[in-house]
Amino acid sequence: MEELLYTAQPTKSYTTLIALIVILIGLVVFVFLVETKKIKGITGTYRQIATLLGGLLALIIFATTLFTAWNLHTIQPVKLYGTYMESFHGKTPYKQIQRAGIYNDKQQSFINAQVTIREDNLLAVETRDKKVMLFAEENYDLKELVRRIQQQMEHK
């Protein structure tokens, strides 16, 4: 087993996931109460519309919750060893890495091209078989991570 040189721990926030779960539970309870006629104020066609809209919103929130949970699952620590790096993408030997650097992604306004709407820094690690791994600045300390990857690439 090789010696672990560096671990880039991601910063995750579960507040969005918890809020989505609470909203989903609330919608399911609301639809149940409307459907079993426990809420007396909603009757007739309003009951049918409330059930339909509540069920549709619950389905949308459920899908959003699943995708948020999957996104949080894919944000894993990046571990740098002597001869390879390990991430959610698997083990990648430094010999296979062609380039590693910080890419500045800017989204310009459609109306005025001089206005930047969104600007993100991404760590792009490109392998020789043209596979690209991206790591977001909101999750990792990119400057330290790219510096350590490039150091290990020079050694090997």
Secondary structure, DSSP 8 states (H G I E B T S, - for coil): ---EEEEE------HHHHHHHHHHHHHHHHHHHHHTT-STT--THHHHHHHHHHHHHHHHHHHHHHHHHHHHHH---EEEESSEEEETTEEEEGGGEEEEEEEEEEEE-SS-TT-EEEEEEEEEEEETTS-EEEEETTTS-HHHHHHHHHHHHHH-
